[in-house]
C-alpha cells in the first residue's frame, strides 16, 4: 500500500523547496498538522488546520511574546520585567500575566498574537538553510490561542516582504519561461484579496510573454513585480506554459 494522506509526513530542505510552496500545498490538501522548520539556531512550528494558520511558536528569543510587544512598544520595560518575574513564579503564560497586571486587554493581546504568529511565518520565508517537516495530525487545540488566518493571505503578504528578490526570481524559473493564467484562475480570483497592483500584473500574463518580458512591461520595479508574479504562481493563478506543446481546446 502507498502512503495515505492521513499519515503523510513531508520532509524537505528550505534550500530545495521554497517554504511558500510547501505552505500552499498543505493549504490545498486541507490537512491539519504542524509544519516545523529547524536550523542550528532553533526551531519554529506553524500549526495549520483547514487551510488556516491557527498558531505558531518559536524557540528564538526575539520571537517571544514579551520581546515582540516590547520591540513594538506595546508594553513598557517595567511591565515586561514584572511579567517575567510573575511568569517564573506562577508558571503562567506571559500573555495571561500581562493581562492580569493590566499591561494589555485580552483583545489587544489577541491582536498582537495574530501579528506575532504571522511574523514568525514570514521570518521563515527568509531562511536559506534548514529542514522542514510537516506532520499530519490533530493537535491539542485547547492549548493554543486559536487564530484563523487565511494561509493564502499569509503566503501572499509574506512573499511581498522577502528581502532578497534574487531568490524570488530564481524560484520563478528561467528568463525565457512563458507564463499563462491557470485553468481555474477566474474562479480563484474573487476568493483571493489581491491589490490593484497585483491584479494589474496578473493581466499582463497572457501565455505569450516570457518572465523577462513581464518584468520589463510592468509599471512596478523588478523586485516588486517578481514577488507579485511568484505569489500569483504559488497561489495557483498563473502557471508555466509547457514549451512546444500546443493545447487544442475542444470546439475551437
N, C-alpha and C positions, 0 to 999 in steps of 0.2 A: 504493500500500500504506500501511496505517496504521502507527502506531508499535508495534513489538513490545515486549513486556515486557522483553526482553533488553537493549535499548539505551535503555529508558525513563529519562529524566532528569527528575527533579522539580525545579521551581524555584518558590519562593514567598516570601512575606514573613511574618515572625514575627507581624506585627500582623493579618494576614488569616487564616491558618490556624494554630490552636494547635498547637504542637510535639507534645504528647502524641498528637494525632490523626494527625499525619504518621508518627510512630513506629509507631503501631498499624497503620496502613495497610501500611507496609513489612513489619511483622511478619506481617500477614495474607497478603501475597503470597509470603512466604518467599524473597525475593530477596536475594542478597548484594550489599553495596555500602557506600559511605561517605556518611554524612549530614554535611554541613558547614554550620555556622552562622557567619556573618561579620557584624561590625559595625565601626564606625570603630576601636574599641579592639583588635580582633584576631579570631581565629577559633578554633573548636573543631570537631574531627572525631570522629564516632562511627562505629566500624566494626561492621557488622552482618552476621550470616550465620545462616541457618536459624532465624530468629526469636529469635536471641540477640545480646546486645551482647558483642562479642569484645574490644573495646578502645576507648579514647578518648584523644585528645590535644588539647593546647591551647597557644596561643601566649601565654596570660596568665601572668604571673609567679607569681601566687599559686596557680596550678594545677600548678606544677612539683612533681615527686615530693618533692624535698628540702624545699620550703616546706610542703608538705602534712604531711609527717612531723614537721617542726619545730613547726608550729602545733598538731598533735595531741600534742605532747610525746613522740613515739615515739623521737626521737633528740635528742642534746644539741647545743648551739650548736657545740661543738668538733668533734663528729663531722660536723656539717653543713659547717663551714668546710673541714675536711680533705677531705671528699668533693668539694667544689667545686674545690679545688686539684688533686686527682688526676684529676678529670673533665677539666680543661683540659689537663693534661699527657699523659693517656693516651687521651683521646677516647672512653673507655668510657661506657656509660650510668650515670647516677647510682645507680640501684638496684644494679647489679652492684658498683660501687665500695663502696657501703655494706655489702654482704655481705662483701666482701674485707677491709674494715677491722674487721669484727666488730660493726658497729653493729646489724645485724639478721640473722636467719637467713633462708634462702631462703623458708621457709614464711611467716614474718612479712611479708616483702616482698610475697609473692603476695596475702596477705590485705589488706594496705594498698593494693596496686594496685587490687584489686577495689573497695574503698571509695572510692578516688580517682576511678576511672572512673565509678562511679555518681554521685559528687558533681559531676563535670563535666557529665553528662547532666542532672541535676536543676537545675544552675545555669542551663541553657538555658531551663527552664520559666519562669524569672523575666524573661527578655528581653522587652522590649516593642517593640523595633525591631531590624531586622537581616534579612539574607536567608538563606534555607535552600535548599540544593541537595542532591539525592540522586543520586549517580552509581552506576548498577548496574555490577557487575563484581567479579571476584575481586581481592583484594589479596594482596600477598606475606605470607602468614600466618606464615611462618617468622620474620619480623622483629618480630612482635608477641608480647607475652606473651598467650597465648590464654586468655581467660576465657570462661566460659559462664554468662552472666547472663540469665535469662528476661526478655525485653523487657517482657512484660506486668507482671511484678513490679516492674521498674524504673519503668514508667509509673504503676502503682498507688501506689507509695510516693512517687514524685516529685510527683504531683498533691496528695497529702496535705500535702506540705511547701511548697506555693506560699504565699508570704507575703501576697499581696493577694487575699482571697476574692472581691472585686468582679469581678475578671477572670473567675473561675470561673463566677460566676452569669451573667455576660454570655455566656460560651461555652455555657452550658446552654440559653439562649434566653429566651423571654418568661415572665412570671409565670403566664400563663394556659395555657401549653403543658401538655398532658397526657402523662404517660409511662406506658409499659406494658412488661412483660417482653418480650424479643425471642423469636422463634420457637425459637431453639436455646439459650435461657437455661439450661434444666435440664440440657442436655448439657454446657454450658460450666462451670456452677457448680462441679462437683467438681475441675475442672482448674486453677482459679484460687485461690491461697491467700488467701481472704477472712477477715477477723477477724469476731468475733461482732457487733460494731457494724455492719460492712459488710453482713453477711447480714441483720441486722435492718432496715437501711434498704432493702435490696433487697425485703424482704417488704412494705414499705409501698407499693411501686409496683404498682398494680393496674389501670391502664388507665382509672381514673376520677379519681384525684387529680391536680390541677394541680401545677406546680412550687411555687407558693405554699403549697398545702395540705401538700405533702410536707415543706417546710421548717418548717411550723407543727406538724405531727403528730410530728415527730422528737424523741426524747428528748435528742439532742445539740444543740449550738448551731448556729446558721445556717451559720457558716463551715465547720464540720466536715461538716455534712450536705450542703452544696453540693458540697464536694470529693469526698465519697463518691459522690454521685449522678453527678457528672461522670466519675469513674473508672469507675463501672458502665456509663455511657453509652459512654465511649471503648473499654472492653473488650468491648462488644457484648452486655452482659447486659440492658440496657434500651434502649428507643428511644422517639422521639417518636411519639405516636399521630397519624395523619393525621386532621385535623379533618373532621367531616362525612361521612366515609366509613365505612359500617358494613360490616365484613367478615363475610360469612356463611361459616361453615365447612361443609364437605361433611358431610352426615349429621346436622346439628344441627336 
